Amino acid sequence: MIDVIQALAVIGILAAALVSGSLLAPYVVRVLTGAPTRLDRFLDPVEKRVYGLIGADPTVAMGWKQYFFAALLLNLAQMAIAFAILVAQGVLPLNPQGFPGLRWDLALNTVVSFATNTNLQHYAGEATLSYFSQMTAIQFLQFTSAATGVCVMAAMVRGFKPGSAHMGNFYVDFVRVLTRIILPLCILAALVLVALGVPQTIGGYVAVKTVEGATQTLLVGPVASLVAIMQIGTNGGGYFGANSAYPFQNPNPATDVLQIYLMLLIPTTLVFVFGEMIGKKKETRPILIGSYSLLAIDLVIGFLGSIPTVGPGIETRFGGFFSTFWTVITTAVTTGSVNASLSGINPLGILSAFMGMLIQATPGGKGVGVMYMIMYIVITVFVVGLMTGRTPEYLGVKINARDVKLVMVAFLVHPIAILVPTIAAYATKAVDAIPGFTSLPTSVGFTQVLYEFASSAANNGSDFFGAAANTPFFNLSTAAVIFVGRYVPIAILLALAGSMIGRKRVAEQSLRTDGAAFSVVLIGSILLLVVLAFLPFLMLGPLLTYFQGMVNFFG
């Protein structure tokens, strides 16, 4: 349980994210709508040069198919560039440690993971990647994947906006989000992190003498810049294999609190952006209330756990409270970074992490979290319409059978992408290739395998195995799950938004979707959907581990 000071810390961080998000949202809207800003005189010439280099026409208005395929093809091109860098790492510059190139299946898994904002790491960065790879392949994809998430959300919102005639231009959105939102925020965050003790250097690892007279190698590098984008972009891929549990990536309580805040900043901001972009700020309420209420439920569940799981124990630098708090937040916003070993988190904390990944809208990753919440709203208004005999409507548009089919397919992609490979991992005994793992069914082992694929499908990236999962089966299977979990729902939800353009809109809805009552129904609908889809599997995993621990405790 938590004390008063810890409770105030939780409230303070969440309140800071909400206040910052509400203040930052108007600027983000100006960027996404092309409204004039003070940066135009400096950035307009740069952006025009970029459009010329990539052969993009910024005046072209795109439908949903054009927008989606522009994003997909650009992401694939970025994957190809990063793949070439990783496999050729051994002959490229800025490699003072002399690391060889990555095996093709690990390189493929890495580029798919980072290009999709998942950042699942089947490698230890400090022992695998050169400075050049960290800065040009890893950080490069963290920036582009974050920008892609914001862009597809903006396109979806434009589809729902009354009077909208198109979904925007992906290339314009992509460049403006990078230059005017993500880069400035990351530069500021990196400077603060350096001031707080996070290293930023390309001078090579440093050998020092300890007080006992032994020699120790300090694994430093361009860490602060990577930490900034990994948290602001809800990426989660760290410089070190231990991620933010490693002292040089997260050296003190101040950096720990800052990184939690940075994770929440853009996902929270985009909730406010939604209401401002559609011109109906009240419609922000159900998304904001729904996402933060579900997050509160996850936090309560996580902090209720008192029986430790099997494992080495909680990370002691930040203690059980901040380790659990981080775990819930990092999965709620699909970041995936960790500040402690997941094996040391209590089973209820792991259950909370699962809930964040399975819902993906509490408040979810930047951009995609809002898209999933809109999906849940469409499902909810349809169900409420059936129950009350009213025509299901959202933002003045009647929800028809095709709309419901689209959102249900988007929802079902997730459980299929998680459960099928989980079963395959056991059926093929692929889990036996992981050191120390056995295919014999145990609740802890099943939790770890289920978590691996849930994290992949949710574009989250946190996992139990780390570099131990660097096997052909897990590299290729998780890469496939990551790809499907990212692009299939985005395509379906953009198709839904595209179908809204040009539809007749009613002046007054028969069902209000901006009030507290609807928010309560929305929360209930989300919990019901997730429970129906995943409860049997959660019962075999973290819940069974928790009850076994309770039995052993009271013995």
HUKA-V595768 format. One record per residue. N is the residue number from 0. RES is the residue in one letter. SS is DSSP state (helix for helix, strand for strand, loop for the rest). PHI is phi as a letter, one per 30 degrees, with the letter a starting at -180 (NA if undefined). NEAR is the number of other C-alpha atoms within 8 Angstrom. Layout:
n=N res=RES ss=SS phi=PHI near=NEAR
n=N res=RES ss=SS phi=PHI near=NEAR
//
This chain:
n=0 res=M ss=loop phi=NA near=6
n=1 res=I ss=loop phi=c near=7
n=2 res=D ss=loop phi=c near=6
n=3 res=V ss=helix phi=d near=6
n=4 res=I ss=helix phi=d near=6
n=5 res=Q ss=helix phi=d near=9
n=6 res=A ss=helix phi=d near=9
n=7 res=L ss=helix phi=d near=8
n=8 res=A ss=helix phi=d near=8
n=9 res=V ss=helix phi=d near=9
n=10 res=I ss=helix phi=d near=8
n=11 res=G ss=helix phi=d near=8
n=12 res=I ss=helix phi=d near=11
n=13 res=L ss=helix phi=d near=10
n=14 res=A ss=helix phi=d near=8
n=15 res=A ss=helix phi=d near=9
n=16 res=A ss=helix phi=d near=12
n=17 res=L ss=helix phi=d near=11
n=18 res=V ss=helix phi=d near=8
n=19 res=S ss=helix phi=d near=10
n=20 res=G ss=helix phi=d near=14
n=21 res=S ss=helix phi=d near=10
n=22 res=L ss=helix phi=d near=7
n=23 res=L ss=helix phi=d near=9
n=24 res=A ss=helix phi=e near=13
n=25 res=P ss=helix phi=e near=10
n=26 res=Y ss=helix phi=d near=7
n=27 res=V ss=helix phi=d near=10
n=28 res=V ss=helix phi=d near=11
n=29 res=R ss=helix phi=d near=11
n=30 res=V ss=helix phi=d near=12
n=31 res=L ss=helix phi=d near=11
n=32 res=T ss=helix phi=c near=6
n=33 res=G ss=loop phi=i near=6
n=34 res=A ss=loop phi=d near=7
n=35 res=P ss=loop phi=d near=6
n=36 res=T ss=loop phi=b near=7
n=37 res=R ss=loop phi=d near=5
n=38 res=L ss=loop phi=d near=8
n=39 res=D ss=helix phi=e near=8
n=40 res=R ss=helix phi=d near=7
n=41 res=F ss=helix phi=c near=7
n=42 res=L ss=helix phi=c near=9
n=43 res=D ss=helix phi=e near=9
n=44 res=P ss=helix phi=d near=8
n=45 res=V ss=helix phi=d near=8
n=46 res=E ss=helix phi=d near=10
n=47 res=K ss=helix phi=d near=8
n=48 res=R ss=helix phi=d near=8
n=49 res=V ss=helix phi=d near=8
n=50 res=Y ss=helix phi=e near=12
n=51 res=G ss=helix phi=d near=9
n=52 res=L ss=helix phi=d near=7
n=53 res=I ss=helix phi=c near=6
n=54 res=G ss=loop phi=i near=6
n=55 res=A ss=loop phi=c near=8
n=56 res=D ss=loop phi=c near=7
n=57 res=P ss=loop phi=d near=8
n=58 res=T ss=loop phi=c near=5
n=59 res=V ss=loop phi=d near=6
n=60 res=A ss=loop phi=c near=8
n=61 res=M ss=loop phi=c near=12
n=62 res=G ss=loop phi=d near=10
n=63 res=W ss=helix phi=d near=12
n=64 res=K ss=helix phi=d near=9
n=65 res=Q ss=helix phi=d near=8
n=66 res=Y ss=helix phi=d near=14
n=67 res=F ss=helix phi=d near=12
n=68 res=F ss=helix phi=d near=8
n=69 res=A ss=helix phi=d near=10
n=70 res=A ss=helix phi=d near=10
n=71 res=L ss=helix phi=d near=9
n=72 res=L ss=helix phi=d near=8
n=73 res=L ss=helix phi=d near=8
n=74 res=N ss=helix phi=d near=11
n=75 res=L ss=helix phi=d near=8
n=76 res=A ss=helix phi=d near=8
n=77 res=Q ss=helix phi=d near=10
n=78 res=M ss=helix phi=d near=12
n=79 res=A ss=helix phi=d near=9
n=80 res=I ss=helix phi=d near=9
n=81 res=A ss=helix phi=d near=13
n=82 res=F ss=helix phi=e near=12
n=83 res=A ss=helix phi=d near=8
n=84 res=I ss=helix phi=d near=12
n=85 res=L ss=helix phi=d near=13
n=86 res=V ss=helix phi=d near=12
n=87 res=A ss=loop phi=c near=11
n=88 res=Q ss=helix phi=e near=16
n=89 res=G ss=helix phi=d near=10
n=90 res=V ss=helix phi=c near=6
n=91 res=L ss=loop phi=c near=9
n=92 res=P ss=loop phi=d near=5
n=93 res=L ss=loop phi=h near=8
n=94 res=N ss=loop phi=b near=12
n=95 res=P ss=loop phi=d near=6
n=96 res=Q ss=loop phi=d near=7
n=97 res=G ss=loop phi=i near=7
n=98 res=F ss=loop phi=d near=11
n=99 res=P ss=loop phi=d near=9
n=100 res=G ss=loop phi=d near=9
n=101 res=L ss=loop phi=d near=11
n=102 res=R ss=loop phi=d near=7
n=103 res=W ss=helix phi=e near=7
n=104 res=D ss=helix phi=d near=9
n=105 res=L ss=helix phi=d near=12
n=106 res=A ss=helix phi=d near=12
n=107 res=L ss=helix phi=d near=12
n=108 res=N ss=helix phi=e near=12
n=109 res=T ss=helix phi=d near=12
n=110 res=V ss=helix phi=d near=15
n=111 res=V ss=helix phi=d near=12
n=112 res=S ss=helix phi=d near=17
n=113 res=F ss=helix phi=d near=16
n=114 res=A ss=helix phi=d near=14
n=115 res=T ss=loop phi=c near=12
n=116 res=N ss=loop phi=i near=14
n=117 res=T ss=loop phi=c near=19
n=118 res=N ss=loop phi=i near=16
n=119 res=L ss=loop phi=d near=15
n=120 res=Q ss=loop phi=c near=12
n=121 res=H ss=loop phi=c near=13
n=122 res=Y ss=loop phi=a near=10
n=123 res=A ss=loop phi=c near=13
n=124 res=G ss=helix phi=e near=11
n=125 res=E ss=helix phi=d near=9
n=126 res=A ss=helix phi=c near=6
n=127 res=T ss=helix phi=b near=10
n=128 res=L ss=loop phi=c near=13
n=129 res=S ss=loop phi=d near=13
n=130 res=Y ss=helix phi=e near=11
n=131 res=F ss=helix phi=d near=13
n=132 res=S ss=helix phi=d near=12
n=133 res=Q ss=helix phi=d near=12
n=134 res=M ss=helix phi=d near=11
n=135 res=T ss=helix phi=c near=10
n=136 res=A ss=helix phi=c near=15
n=137 res=I ss=helix phi=d near=12
n=138 res=Q ss=helix phi=d near=11
n=139 res=F ss=helix phi=e near=9
n=140 res=L ss=helix phi=d near=15
n=141 res=Q ss=helix phi=d near=15
n=142 res=F ss=helix phi=d near=12
n=143 res=T ss=helix phi=d near=11
n=144 res=S ss=helix phi=d near=14
n=145 res=A ss=helix phi=d near=13
n=146 res=A ss=helix phi=d near=13
n=147 res=T ss=helix phi=d near=10
n=148 res=G ss=helix phi=d near=12
n=149 res=V ss=helix phi=d near=12
n=150 res=C ss=helix phi=d near=13
n=151 res=V ss=helix phi=d near=13
n=152 res=M ss=helix phi=d near=12
n=153 res=A ss=helix phi=d near=10
n=154 res=A ss=helix phi=d near=13
n=155 res=M ss=helix phi=d near=14
n=156 res=V ss=helix phi=d near=12
n=157 res=R ss=helix phi=d near=14
n=158 res=G ss=helix phi=d near=15
n=159 res=F ss=helix phi=d near=12
n=160 res=K ss=loop phi=d near=11
n=161 res=P ss=loop phi=e near=7
n=162 res=G ss=loop phi=i near=6
n=163 res=S ss=loop phi=d near=11
n=164 res=A ss=loop phi=c near=7
n=165 res=H ss=loop phi=a near=11
n=166 res=M ss=loop phi=c near=15
n=167 res=G ss=loop phi=j near=11
n=168 res=N ss=loop phi=b near=12
n=169 res=F ss=helix phi=e near=11
n=170 res=Y ss=helix phi=d near=10
n=171 res=V ss=helix phi=d near=8
n=172 res=D ss=helix phi=e near=11
n=173 res=F ss=helix phi=d near=11
n=174 res=V ss=helix phi=d near=9
n=175 res=R ss=helix phi=d near=12
n=176 res=V ss=helix phi=d near=14
n=177 res=L ss=helix phi=d near=12
n=178 res=T ss=helix phi=d near=10
n=179 res=R ss=helix phi=c near=10
n=180 res=I ss=helix phi=b near=10
n=181 res=I ss=helix phi=d near=14
n=182 res=L ss=helix phi=d near=9
n=183 res=P ss=helix phi=d near=9
n=184 res=L ss=helix phi=d near=9
n=185 res=C ss=helix phi=d near=12
n=186 res=I ss=helix phi=d near=10
n=187 res=L ss=helix phi=d near=8
n=188 res=A ss=helix phi=d near=9
n=189 res=A ss=helix phi=d near=12
n=190 res=L ss=helix phi=d near=9
n=191 res=V ss=helix phi=d near=8
n=192 res=L ss=helix phi=d near=12
n=193 res=V ss=helix phi=d near=11
n=194 res=A ss=helix phi=d near=7
n=195 res=L ss=loop phi=c near=8
n=196 res=G ss=loop phi=j near=8
n=197 res=V ss=loop phi=d near=13
n=198 res=P ss=loop phi=d near=12
n=199 res=Q ss=strand phi=b near=11
n=200 res=T ss=loop phi=a near=9
n=201 res=I ss=loop phi=b near=8
n=202 res=G ss=loop phi=d near=5
n=203 res=G ss=loop phi=j near=9
n=204 res=Y ss=loop phi=d near=10
n=205 res=V ss=strand phi=c near=8
n=206 res=A ss=strand phi=c near=8
n=207 res=V ss=strand phi=b near=8
n=208 res=K ss=strand phi=c near=9
n=209 res=T ss=loop phi=d near=8
n=210 res=V ss=loop phi=d near=5
n=211 res=E ss=loop phi=d near=5
n=212 res=G ss=loop phi=j near=6
n=213 res=A ss=loop phi=d near=7
n=214 res=T ss=strand phi=c near=8
n=215 res=Q ss=strand phi=b near=8
n=216 res=T ss=strand phi=c near=8
n=217 res=L ss=strand phi=d near=8
n=218 res=L ss=loop phi=d near=7
n=219 res=V ss=loop phi=c near=12
n=220 res=G ss=loop phi=l near=12
n=221 res=P ss=strand phi=d near=12
n=222 res=V ss=helix phi=d near=14
n=223 res=A ss=helix phi=e near=14
n=224 res=S ss=helix phi=d near=11
n=225 res=L ss=helix phi=d near=12
n=226 res=V ss=helix phi=d near=12
n=227 res=A ss=helix phi=e near=13
n=228 res=I ss=helix phi=d near=15
n=229 res=M ss=helix phi=d near=14
n=230 res=Q ss=helix phi=c near=15
n=231 res=I ss=helix phi=d near=15
n=232 res=G ss=loop phi=d near=16
n=233 res=T ss=loop phi=h near=16
n=234 res=N ss=loop phi=d near=19
n=235 res=G ss=loop phi=j near=15
n=236 res=G ss=loop phi=d near=14
n=237 res=G ss=loop phi=c near=14
n=238 res=Y ss=loop phi=d near=12
n=239 res=F ss=loop phi=c near=11
n=240 res=G ss=loop phi=d near=12
n=241 res=A ss=loop phi=d near=10
n=242 res=N ss=helix phi=h near=13
n=243 res=S ss=helix phi=d near=13
n=244 res=A ss=helix phi=d near=12
n=245 res=Y ss=loop phi=d near=11
n=246 res=P ss=loop phi=e near=8
n=247 res=F ss=loop phi=d near=10
n=248 res=Q ss=loop phi=c near=16
n=249 res=N ss=loop phi=b near=12
n=250 res=P ss=loop phi=d near=11
n=251 res=N ss=loop phi=a near=7
n=252 res=P ss=helix phi=e near=7
n=253 res=A ss=helix phi=d near=7
n=254 res=T ss=helix phi=d near=11
n=255 res=D ss=helix phi=d near=10
n=256 res=V ss=helix phi=d near=9
n=257 res=L ss=helix phi=d near=8
n=258 res=Q ss=helix phi=d near=9
n=259 res=I ss=helix phi=d near=13
n=260 res=Y ss=helix phi=d near=12
n=261 res=L ss=helix phi=d near=10
n=262 res=M ss=helix phi=d near=16
n=263 res=L ss=helix phi=d near=13
n=264 res=L ss=helix phi=d near=13
n=265 res=I ss=helix phi=d near=12
n=266 res=P ss=helix phi=e near=16
n=267 res=T ss=helix phi=d near=12
n=268 res=T ss=helix phi=e near=14
n=269 res=L ss=helix phi=d near=13
n=270 res=V ss=helix phi=d near=13
n=271 res=F ss=helix phi=d near=14
n=272 res=V ss=helix phi=e near=12
n=273 res=F ss=helix phi=e near=12
n=274 res=G ss=helix phi=d near=13
n=275 res=E ss=helix phi=d near=12
n=276 res=M ss=helix phi=d near=11
n=277 res=I ss=helix phi=d near=12
n=278 res=G ss=loop phi=i near=7
n=279 res=K ss=loop phi=b near=9
n=280 res=K ss=helix phi=d near=11
n=281 res=K ss=helix phi=d near=7
n=282 res=E ss=helix phi=d near=10
n=283 res=T ss=helix phi=d near=13
n=284 res=R ss=helix phi=e near=12
n=285 res=P ss=helix phi=d near=14
n=286 res=I ss=helix phi=d near=13
n=287 res=L ss=helix phi=d near=11
n=288 res=I ss=helix phi=d near=9
n=289 res=G ss=helix phi=d near=13
n=290 res=S ss=helix phi=d near=12
n=291 res=Y ss=helix phi=d near=10
n=292 res=S ss=helix phi=d near=9
n=293 res=L ss=helix phi=d near=10
n=294 res=L ss=helix phi=d near=14
n=295 res=A ss=helix phi=d near=8
n=296 res=I ss=helix phi=d near=8
n=297 res=D ss=helix phi=d near=13
n=298 res=L ss=helix phi=d near=11
n=299 res=V ss=helix phi=d near=8
n=300 res=I ss=helix phi=d near=12
n=301 res=G ss=helix phi=d near=16
n=302 res=F ss=helix phi=d near=14
n=303 res=L ss=helix phi=d near=8
n=304 res=G ss=loop phi=d near=12
n=305 res=S ss=loop phi=b near=7
n=306 res=I ss=loop phi=c near=10
n=307 res=P ss=loop phi=d near=11
n=308 res=T ss=loop phi=d near=13
n=309 res=V ss=loop phi=d near=8
n=310 res=G ss=loop phi=l near=6
n=311 res=P ss=loop phi=d near=6
n=312 res=G ss=loop phi=j near=10
n=313 res=I ss=loop phi=d near=11
n=314 res=E ss=loop phi=d near=13
n=315 res=T ss=loop phi=c near=6
n=316 res=R ss=loop phi=d near=4
n=317 res=F ss=loop phi=c near=9
n=318 res=G ss=helix phi=i near=9
n=319 res=G ss=helix phi=d near=10
n=320 res=F ss=helix phi=d near=10
n=321 res=F ss=helix phi=d near=8
n=322 res=S ss=helix phi=d near=14
n=323 res=T ss=helix phi=d near=12
n=324 res=F ss=helix phi=e near=12
n=325 res=W ss=helix phi=e near=11
n=326 res=T ss=helix phi=d near=13
n=327 res=V ss=helix phi=d near=16
n=328 res=I ss=helix phi=d near=12
n=329 res=T ss=helix phi=d near=14
n=330 res=T ss=helix phi=d near=15
n=331 res=A ss=helix phi=d near=18
n=332 res=V ss=loop phi=c near=19
n=333 res=T ss=loop phi=h near=18
n=334 res=T ss=loop phi=d near=19
n=335 res=G ss=loop phi=j near=18
n=336 res=S ss=loop phi=d near=14
n=337 res=V ss=loop phi=b near=15
n=338 res=N ss=loop phi=c near=14
n=339 res=A ss=loop phi=a near=11
n=340 res=S ss=loop phi=d near=11
n=341 res=L ss=helix phi=d near=9
n=342 res=S ss=helix phi=d near=10
n=343 res=G ss=helix phi=c near=14
n=344 res=I ss=loop phi=d near=16
n=345 res=N ss=loop phi=d near=13
n=346 res=P ss=helix phi=e near=14
n=347 res=L ss=helix phi=d near=14
n=348 res=G ss=helix phi=d near=15
n=349 res=I ss=helix phi=d near=13
n=350 res=L ss=helix phi=d near=13
n=351 res=S ss=helix phi=d near=13
n=352 res=A ss=helix phi=d near=13
n=353 res=F ss=helix phi=e near=11
n=354 res=M ss=helix phi=d near=10
n=355 res=G ss=helix phi=d near=18
n=356 res=M ss=helix phi=d near=14
n=357 res=L ss=helix phi=d near=10
n=358 res=I ss=helix phi=d near=9
n=359 res=Q ss=loop phi=i near=15
n=360 res=A ss=loop phi=b near=15
n=361 res=T ss=loop phi=b near=14
n=362 res=P ss=loop phi=d near=16
n=363 res=G ss=loop phi=i near=15
n=364 res=G ss=loop phi=d near=15
n=365 res=K ss=loop phi=d near=15
n=366 res=G ss=loop phi=i near=15
n=367 res=V ss=helix phi=d near=14
n=368 res=G ss=helix phi=d near=15
n=369 res=V ss=helix phi=d near=17
n=370 res=M ss=helix phi=d near=11
n=371 res=Y ss=helix phi=d near=10
n=372 res=M ss=helix phi=d near=11
n=373 res=I ss=helix phi=d near=9
n=374 res=M ss=helix phi=e near=10
n=375 res=Y ss=helix phi=d near=12
n=376 res=I ss=helix phi=d near=9
n=377 res=V ss=helix phi=d near=12
n=378 res=I ss=helix phi=d near=11
n=379 res=T ss=helix phi=d near=11
n=380 res=V ss=helix phi=d near=12
n=381 res=F ss=helix phi=d near=12
n=382 res=V ss=helix phi=d near=8
n=383 res=V ss=helix phi=d near=10
n=384 res=G ss=helix phi=d near=11
n=385 res=L ss=helix phi=d near=10
n=386 res=M ss=helix phi=d near=7
n=387 res=T ss=helix phi=c near=6
n=388 res=G ss=loop phi=i near=6
n=389 res=R ss=loop phi=c near=10
n=390 res=T ss=loop phi=d near=9
n=391 res=P ss=loop phi=d near=13
n=392 res=E ss=strand phi=b near=13
n=393 res=Y ss=strand phi=b near=11
n=394 res=L ss=loop phi=h near=9
n=395 res=G ss=loop phi=i near=10
n=396 res=V ss=strand phi=c near=11
n=397 res=K ss=strand phi=d near=9
n=398 res=I ss=loop phi=d near=12
n=399 res=N ss=loop phi=c near=7
n=400 res=A ss=helix phi=d near=6
n=401 res=R ss=helix phi=d near=6
n=402 res=D ss=helix phi=d near=9
n=403 res=V ss=helix phi=d near=12
n=404 res=K ss=helix phi=d near=8
n=405 res=L ss=helix phi=d near=11
n=406 res=V ss=helix phi=d near=15
n=407 res=M ss=helix phi=d near=9
n=408 res=V ss=helix phi=d near=9
n=409 res=A ss=helix phi=e near=12
n=410 res=F ss=helix phi=d near=9
n=411 res=L ss=helix phi=d near=8
n=412 res=V ss=helix phi=e near=11
n=413 res=H ss=helix phi=d near=12
n=414 res=P ss=helix phi=d near=10
n=415 res=I ss=helix phi=d near=8
n=416 res=A ss=helix phi=d near=13
n=417 res=I ss=helix phi=d near=13
n=418 res=L ss=helix phi=d near=10
n=419 res=V ss=helix phi=d near=8
n=420 res=P ss=helix phi=d near=10
n=421 res=T ss=helix phi=d near=11
n=422 res=I ss=helix phi=d near=8
n=423 res=A ss=helix phi=d near=8
n=424 res=A ss=helix phi=d near=11
n=425 res=Y ss=helix phi=d near=10
n=426 res=A ss=helix phi=d near=7
n=427 res=T ss=loop phi=c near=6
n=428 res=K ss=loop phi=h near=9
n=429 res=A ss=helix phi=d near=11
n=430 res=V ss=helix phi=d near=10
n=431 res=D ss=helix phi=d near=9
n=432 res=A ss=helix phi=d near=8
n=433 res=I ss=loop phi=d near=11
n=434 res=P ss=loop phi=e near=6
n=435 res=G ss=loop phi=i near=4
n=436 res=F ss=loop phi=c near=9
n=437 res=T ss=loop phi=b near=8
n=438 res=S ss=loop phi=d near=9
n=439 res=L ss=loop phi=d near=4
n=440 res=P ss=loop phi=d near=7
n=441 res=T ss=loop phi=b near=6
n=442 res=S ss=helix phi=d near=11
n=443 res=V ss=helix phi=d near=10
n=444 res=G ss=helix phi=d near=12
n=445 res=F ss=helix phi=d near=11
n=446 res=T ss=helix phi=e near=12
n=447 res=Q ss=helix phi=d near=11
n=448 res=V ss=helix phi=d near=10
n=449 res=L ss=helix phi=d near=12
n=450 res=Y ss=helix phi=d near=11
n=451 res=E ss=helix phi=e near=13
n=452 res=F ss=helix phi=d near=15
n=453 res=A ss=helix phi=d near=12
n=454 res=S ss=helix phi=d near=15
n=455 res=S ss=helix phi=d near=16
n=456 res=A ss=helix phi=d near=15
n=457 res=A ss=loop phi=d near=16
n=458 res=N ss=loop phi=h near=15
n=459 res=N ss=loop phi=c near=18
n=460 res=G ss=loop phi=j near=18
n=461 res=S ss=loop phi=d near=14
n=462 res=D ss=loop phi=a near=12
n=463 res=F ss=loop phi=d near=10
n=464 res=F ss=loop phi=d near=10
n=465 res=G ss=helix phi=h near=12
n=466 res=A ss=helix phi=d near=10
n=467 res=A ss=helix phi=d near=10
n=468 res=A ss=helix phi=d near=10
n=469 res=N ss=loop phi=d near=11
n=470 res=T ss=loop phi=b near=9
n=471 res=P ss=helix phi=e near=8
n=472 res=F ss=helix phi=d near=7
n=473 res=F ss=helix phi=d near=10
n=474 res=N ss=helix phi=d near=15
n=475 res=L ss=helix phi=d near=11
n=476 res=S ss=helix phi=d near=9
n=477 res=T ss=helix phi=d near=12
n=478 res=A ss=helix phi=d near=13
n=479 res=A ss=helix phi=d near=8
n=480 res=V ss=helix phi=d near=13
n=481 res=I ss=helix phi=e near=16
n=482 res=F ss=helix phi=d near=12
n=483 res=V ss=helix phi=d near=11
n=484 res=G ss=helix phi=d near=15
n=485 res=R ss=helix phi=d near=12
n=486 res=Y ss=helix phi=d near=9
n=487 res=V ss=helix phi=d near=11
n=488 res=P ss=helix phi=d near=12
n=489 res=I ss=helix phi=d near=11
n=490 res=A ss=helix phi=d near=9
n=491 res=I ss=helix phi=d near=12
n=492 res=L ss=helix phi=d near=14
n=493 res=L ss=helix phi=d near=14
n=494 res=A ss=helix phi=d near=10
n=495 res=L ss=helix phi=d near=11
n=496 res=A ss=helix phi=d near=14
n=497 res=G ss=helix phi=d near=13
n=498 res=S ss=helix phi=d near=9
n=499 res=M ss=helix phi=d near=10
n=500 res=I ss=loop phi=d near=12
n=501 res=G ss=loop phi=i near=8
n=502 res=R ss=loop phi=d near=7
n=503 res=K ss=loop phi=d near=5
n=504 res=R ss=loop phi=c near=9
n=505 res=V ss=loop phi=d near=7
n=506 res=A ss=loop phi=d near=5
n=507 res=E ss=loop phi=b near=5
n=508 res=Q ss=loop phi=d near=10
n=509 res=S ss=loop phi=d near=7
n=510 res=L ss=loop phi=b near=8
n=511 res=R ss=loop phi=d near=7
n=512 res=T ss=loop phi=c near=9
n=513 res=D ss=loop phi=c near=11
n=514 res=G ss=loop phi=c near=9
n=515 res=A ss=helix phi=d near=8
n=516 res=A ss=helix phi=d near=6
n=517 res=F ss=helix phi=d near=11
n=518 res=S ss=helix phi=d near=15
n=519 res=V ss=helix phi=d near=9
n=520 res=V ss=helix phi=d near=9
n=521 res=L ss=helix phi=d near=13
n=522 res=I ss=helix phi=d near=11
n=523 res=G ss=helix phi=d near=8
n=524 res=S ss=helix phi=d near=10
n=525 res=I ss=helix phi=d near=10
n=526 res=L ss=helix phi=d near=8
n=527 res=L ss=helix phi=d near=8
n=528 res=L ss=helix phi=d near=8
n=529 res=V ss=helix phi=d near=11
n=530 res=V ss=helix phi=d near=8
n=531 res=L ss=helix phi=d near=7
n=532 res=A ss=helix phi=d near=8
n=533 res=F ss=helix phi=b near=9
n=534 res=L ss=helix phi=e near=9
n=535 res=P ss=helix phi=e near=7
n=536 res=F ss=helix phi=d near=7
n=537 res=L ss=helix phi=d near=12
n=538 res=M ss=helix phi=d near=9
n=539 res=L ss=helix phi=d near=11
n=540 res=G ss=loop phi=c near=14
n=541 res=P ss=helix phi=d near=15
n=542 res=L ss=helix phi=d near=12
n=543 res=L ss=helix phi=d near=11
n=544 res=T ss=helix phi=d near=12
n=545 res=Y ss=helix phi=d near=13
n=546 res=F ss=helix phi=d near=8
n=547 res=Q ss=helix phi=d near=8
n=548 res=G ss=helix phi=d near=11
n=549 res=M ss=helix phi=d near=10
n=550 res=V ss=helix phi=d near=8
n=551 res=N ss=helix phi=d near=7
n=552 res=F ss=helix phi=d near=7
n=553 res=F ss=helix phi=d near=5
n=554 res=G ss=loop phi=g near=5
//
